Amino acid sequence: MSAEASLLTLLTTTPLFAVGLTLAAYLLGSGLFQRLKRPSWLPAILIAALLLAGR
């Protein structure tokens, strides 16, 4: 098993993967929130939750 494969296995089987995925979704949501001129009906956290839910 290569070092790259073992690192990927380590990251996907620990809580670090979930934390990283959550932060990435929030950053994408925050960017979209800024581009939409900060609509009060669509906060960044809702965008992130929808991204993580896969919808």
Backbone as JSON Lines, residues from 0, in Angstrom:
{"i":0,"aa":"M","n":[0.85,-1.18,0.0],"ca":[0.0,0.0,0.0],"c":[0.9,1.24,0.0]}
{"i":1,"aa":"S","n":[0.63,2.16,-0.9],"ca":[1.45,3.35,-1.0],"c":[1.13,4.33,0.13]}
{"i":2,"aa":"A","n":[2.04,5.25,0.33],"ca":[1.85,6.25,1.39],"c":[0.64,7.13,1.1]}
{"i":3,"aa":"E","n":[0.42,7.41,-0.18],"ca":[-0.71,8.24,-0.57],"c":[-2.04,7.55,-0.26]}
{"i":4,"aa":"A","n":[-2.11,6.27,-0.55],"ca":[-3.33,5.5,-0.28],"c":[-3.58,5.38,1.21]}
{"i":5,"aa":"S","n":[-2.51,5.18,1.98],"ca":[-2.7,5.05,3.43],"c":[-3.12,6.38,4.05]}
{"i":6,"aa":"L","n":[-2.62,7.49,3.52],"ca":[-3.04,8.8,4.02],"c":[-4.51,9.04,3.71]}
{"i":7,"aa":"L","n":[-4.94,8.68,2.51],"ca":[-6.34,8.84,2.13],"c":[-7.24,7.99,3.02]}
{"i":8,"aa":"T","n":[-6.82,6.76,3.29],"ca":[-7.57,5.88,4.17],"c":[-7.66,6.46,5.58]}
{"i":9,"aa":"L","n":[-6.56,6.99,6.06],"ca":[-6.53,7.59,7.4],"c":[-7.48,8.78,7.48]}
{"i":10,"aa":"L","n":[-7.45,9.65,6.48],"ca":[-8.28,10.85,6.51],"c":[-9.77,10.54,6.38]}
{"i":11,"aa":"T","n":[-10.12,9.52,5.61],"ca":[-11.53,9.23,5.4],"c":[-12.14,8.39,6.52]}
{"i":12,"aa":"T","n":[-11.33,7.85,7.39],"ca":[-11.86,7.03,8.48],"c":[-11.78,7.71,9.83]}
{"i":13,"aa":"T","n":[-11.41,8.96,9.86],"ca":[-11.32,9.7,11.12],"c":[-12.31,10.87,11.1]}
{"i":14,"aa":"P","n":[-12.6,11.43,12.25],"ca":[-13.49,12.6,12.29],"c":[-12.92,13.82,11.55]}
{"i":15,"aa":"L","n":[-11.62,13.81,11.28],"ca":[-11.01,14.92,10.56],"c":[-11.63,15.1,9.18]}
{"i":16,"aa":"F","n":[-12.0,14.03,8.55],"ca":[-12.64,14.1,7.23],"c":[-13.98,14.82,7.33]}
{"i":17,"aa":"A","n":[-14.78,14.48,8.32],"ca":[-16.09,15.12,8.5],"c":[-15.94,16.61,8.81]}
{"i":18,"aa":"V","n":[-14.96,16.94,9.63],"ca":[-14.73,18.35,9.96],"c":[-14.29,19.11,8.71]}
{"i":19,"aa":"G","n":[-13.38,18.54,7.95],"ca":[-12.92,19.18,6.72],"c":[-14.04,19.35,5.71]}
{"i":20,"aa":"L","n":[-14.87,18.34,5.58],"ca":[-16.0,18.41,4.66],"c":[-16.99,19.49,5.08]}
{"i":21,"aa":"T","n":[-17.24,19.58,6.38],"ca":[-18.15,20.6,6.9],"c":[-17.6,22.0,6.67]}
{"i":22,"aa":"L","n":[-16.31,22.2,6.93],"ca":[-15.7,23.51,6.72],"c":[-15.7,23.89,5.24]}
{"i":23,"aa":"A","n":[-15.42,22.92,4.37],"ca":[-15.43,23.2,2.94],"c":[-16.83,23.59,2.47]}
{"i":24,"aa":"A","n":[-17.84,22.9,2.97],"ca":[-19.22,23.22,2.59],"c":[-19.6,24.61,3.09]}
{"i":25,"aa":"Y","n":[-19.16,24.95,4.3],"ca":[-19.47,26.29,4.82],"c":[-18.78,27.37,4.0]}
{"i":26,"aa":"L","n":[-17.53,27.14,3.62],"ca":[-16.82,28.14,2.82],"c":[-17.48,28.31,1.45]}
{"i":27,"aa":"L","n":[-17.92,27.23,0.84],"ca":[-18.66,27.35,-0.42],"c":[-19.98,28.09,-0.22]}
{"i":28,"aa":"G","n":[-20.67,27.77,0.87],"ca":[-21.92,28.46,1.17],"c":[-21.72,29.94,1.44]}
{"i":29,"aa":"S","n":[-20.65,30.24,2.13],"ca":[-20.34,31.64,2.44],"c":[-20.01,32.41,1.16]}
{"i":30,"aa":"G","n":[-19.27,31.79,0.28],"ca":[-18.96,32.44,-1.0],"c":[-20.2,32.7,-1.83]}
{"i":31,"aa":"L","n":[-21.08,31.71,-1.88],"ca":[-22.33,31.87,-2.62],"c":[-23.21,32.94,-1.97]}
{"i":32,"aa":"F","n":[-23.24,32.96,-0.65],"ca":[-23.99,33.97,0.1],"c":[-23.51,35.37,-0.26]}
{"i":33,"aa":"Q","n":[-22.19,35.54,-0.34],"ca":[-21.62,36.85,-0.7],"c":[-21.99,37.23,-2.15]}
{"i":34,"aa":"R","n":[-21.92,36.24,-3.06],"ca":[-22.23,36.52,-4.46],"c":[-23.69,36.89,-4.69]}
{"i":35,"aa":"L","n":[-24.56,36.36,-3.85],"ca":[-25.99,36.66,-3.98],"c":[-26.38,37.94,-3.23]}
{"i":36,"aa":"K","n":[-25.39,38.68,-2.79],"ca":[-25.59,39.95,-2.08],"c":[-26.31,39.77,-0.75]}
{"i":37,"aa":"R","n":[-25.94,38.72,-0.02],"ca":[-26.4,38.46,1.35],"c":[-27.91,38.43,1.54]}
{"i":38,"aa":"P","n":[-28.6,37.53,0.88],"ca":[-30.06,37.46,1.08],"c":[-30.38,36.93,2.47]}
{"i":39,"aa":"S","n":[-31.31,37.58,3.16],"ca":[-31.65,37.17,4.52],"c":[-32.38,35.83,4.56]}
{"i":40,"aa":"W","n":[-32.98,35.42,3.45],"ca":[-33.73,34.18,3.4],"c":[-32.86,32.96,3.11]}
{"i":41,"aa":"L","n":[-31.57,33.19,2.79],"ca":[-30.68,32.09,2.44],"c":[-29.31,32.28,3.1]}
{"i":42,"aa":"P","n":[-29.21,32.02,4.41],"ca":[-27.93,32.21,5.09],"c":[-26.9,31.15,4.66]}
{"i":43,"aa":"A","n":[-25.65,31.47,4.87],"ca":[-24.55,30.59,4.45],"c":[-24.65,29.21,5.1]}
{"i":44,"aa":"I","n":[-25.09,29.14,6.34],"ca":[-25.17,27.85,7.02],"c":[-26.23,26.96,6.39]}
{"i":45,"aa":"L","n":[-27.31,27.55,5.88],"ca":[-28.33,26.77,5.19],"c":[-27.79,26.21,3.88]}
{"i":46,"aa":"I","n":[-27.03,27.02,3.16],"ca":[-26.41,26.56,1.92],"c":[-25.48,25.39,2.22]}
{"i":47,"aa":"A","n":[-24.68,25.52,3.28],"ca":[-23.77,24.44,3.66],"c":[-24.52,23.18,4.03]}
{"i":48,"aa":"A","n":[-25.6,23.32,4.76],"ca":[-26.39,22.15,5.16],"c":[-26.98,21.45,3.93]}
{"i":49,"aa":"L","n":[-27.45,22.23,2.97],"ca":[-28.0,21.64,1.74],"c":[-26.91,20.95,0.92]}
{"i":50,"aa":"L","n":[-25.72,21.53,0.9],"ca":[-24.61,20.88,0.2],"c":[-24.26,19.54,0.85]}
{"i":51,"aa":"L","n":[-24.23,19.52,2.17],"ca":[-23.88,18.29,2.88],"c":[-24.98,17.25,2.77]}
{"i":52,"aa":"A","n":[-26.22,17.69,2.64],"ca":[-27.33,16.77,2.51],"c":[-27.41,16.18,1.1]}
{"i":53,"aa":"G","n":[-26.73,16.81,0.16],"ca":[-26.7,16.3,-1.19],"c":[-27.9,16.68,-2.04]}
{"i":54,"aa":"R","n":[-28.51,17.77,-1.71],"ca":[-29.67,18.22,-2.49],"c":[-29.37,19.48,-3.23]}
